[in-house]
Amino acid sequence: MNWLSNTLGPITLAYAEKIGQDLVDHGYLRLVGTMGKSFANSSVLNYQWTKRSLALATNDSTLKRNDTLANQAKEVPYVGEMIGQWMGGGGVEGESQKDRLKREAKESEDVYKEAIFKADRTRCRLEEIMVFQLISSLTCRSTT
């Protein structure tokens, strides 16, 4: 429930449980430590991504399928909507997921570097002002 809320934003408990049940029914999620195939929002129950879902998410070549995770998820009613919104637009036409992730990582690094340079410039200005104030106060004291 927490992961769904963080990923999709505020959602109802019933909608989250439908998504969880679809993930279990289609073999993307499994219940750990207990038998059964029903999904419930409970702190007692623990779920784990299956090898199949991890292989699809990482484009593992050992899984002999041509379908992408997004295309397969379209078959699942609630999960298909979620992944469609989550993966959404913003990508460059014909860009692979690997290339998109590289591009987004580069953009994030550029934004981070710019923020660091801006913070460093601010720090330098602050130090200059502090030194100037110190010199001014020492000069004022020596003249009096």
C-alpha positions in Angstrom: 0.0 0.0 0.0 2.8 2.4 0.9 4.6 1.7 -2.4 1.5 2.2 -4.4 0.7 5.5 -2.6 4.2 6.7 -3.1 4.2 5.8 -6.7 0.6 6.8 -7.7 -0.1 9.4 -5.1 -3.2 9.3 -2.9 -5.4 6.3 -3.8 -8.2 4.4 -2.0 -7.6 1.2 -0.1 -10.0 -0.7 -2.4 -8.2 0.5 -5.5 -4.8 -0.5 -4.0 -6.1 -3.9 -3.1 -7.4 -4.5 -6.6 -3.9 -3.6 -8.0 -2.3 -5.9 -5.5 -4.7 -8.7 -6.3 -4.0 -8.3 -10.1 -0.2 -8.4 -9.4 -0.7 -11.7 -7.5 -3.1 -13.2 -10.1 -0.8 -12.5 -13.0 2.4 -13.8 -11.3 4.2 -10.6 -10.6 3.8 -10.7 -6.8 3.8 -13.6 -4.3 2.8 -14.0 -0.7 5.8 -14.9 1.5 5.6 -17.3 4.4 1.9 -18.3 3.8 0.0 -20.3 1.3 -2.6 -18.6 -0.8 -3.3 -16.4 -3.7 -5.4 -13.6 -2.2 -4.0 -10.1 -1.6 -4.8 -8.2 1.6 -3.5 -5.0 3.0 -2.1 -6.3 6.3 1.0 -5.6 8.3 1.1 -9.4 9.0 1.3 -10.4 5.4 4.5 -9.9 3.4 4.8 -9.9 -0.4 7.7 -10.3 -2.7 8.3 -9.5 -6.4 8.6 -12.8 -8.3 11.6 -13.7 -10.5 9.3 -13.2 -13.5 8.5 -9.6 -12.6 12.2 -8.8 -11.8 13.3 -10.3 -15.1 10.8 -8.2 -17.0 11.7 -5.1 -15.1 15.4 -5.6 -15.9 14.9 -6.8 -19.4 16.6 -10.1 -18.5 17.5 -12.0 -21.7 17.0 -15.4 -20.0 13.2 -14.7 -20.3 12.4 -15.7 -23.8 9.8 -13.1 -24.6 9.5 -10.3 -27.0 6.9 -8.4 -25.0 8.0 -5.5 -22.8 6.7 -5.2 -19.3 4.5 -2.3 -20.4 2.9 -4.3 -23.1 2.3 -7.2 -20.9 0.9 -5.0 -18.1 -1.7 -3.7 -20.5 -3.4 -7.0 -20.2 -3.8 -6.5 -16.5 -6.7 -4.1 -15.9 -5.6 -2.0 -12.9 -1.9 -2.5 -13.2 -1.9 -1.6 -16.9 -3.5 1.8 -16.0 -0.9 2.3 -13.3 2.1 1.5 -15.4 0.8 3.5 -18.3 0.5 6.6 -16.1 3.7 5.9 -14.3 5.9 5.3 -17.4 3.8 7.9 -19.2 5.2 10.4 -21.7 8.2 12.6 -21.5 10.3 10.1 -23.5 11.9 10.7 -26.8 10.3 8.8 -29.7 12.0 5.4 -30.3 14.2 5.8 -27.2 14.9 2.5 -25.4 14.3 2.3 -21.6 18.1 2.0 -21.1 18.8 5.1 -23.1 15.9 7.0 -21.4 17.4 6.1 -18.0 20.9 7.2 -19.1 19.4 10.5 -20.4 17.4 11.1 -17.2 20.5 10.3 -15.0 22.6 12.8 -17.0 19.9 15.5 -16.7 19.7 14.8 -12.9 23.5 15.0 -12.6 23.5 18.4 -14.5 20.8 19.8 -12.2 22.7 18.6 -9.1 26.0 20.1 -10.4 24.3 23.4 -11.0 22.8 23.4 -7.6 26.2 22.6 -6.0 27.8 25.5 -8.0 25.1 27.9 -6.9 25.4 26.8 -3.3 29.2 27.3 -3.5 28.8 30.8 -5.0 26.5 31.7 -2.2 29.0 30.3 0.4 31.8 32.4 -1.2 29.7 35.5 -1.2 28.8 35.0 2.4 32.4 34.5 3.4 33.4 37.7 1.5 30.7 39.6 3.3 31.8 38.2 6.7 35.4 39.1 6.0 34.4 42.6 4.8 32.4 43.1 8.0 35.3 41.9 10.1 37.7 44.3 8.4 35.2 47.1 8.7 34.7 46.6 12.4 38.4 46.3 13.0 39.0 49.5 11.0 36.3 51.3 12.9 37.9 50.3 16.3 41.4 51.3 15.3 40.2 54.8 14.3 38.4 55.5 17.6 
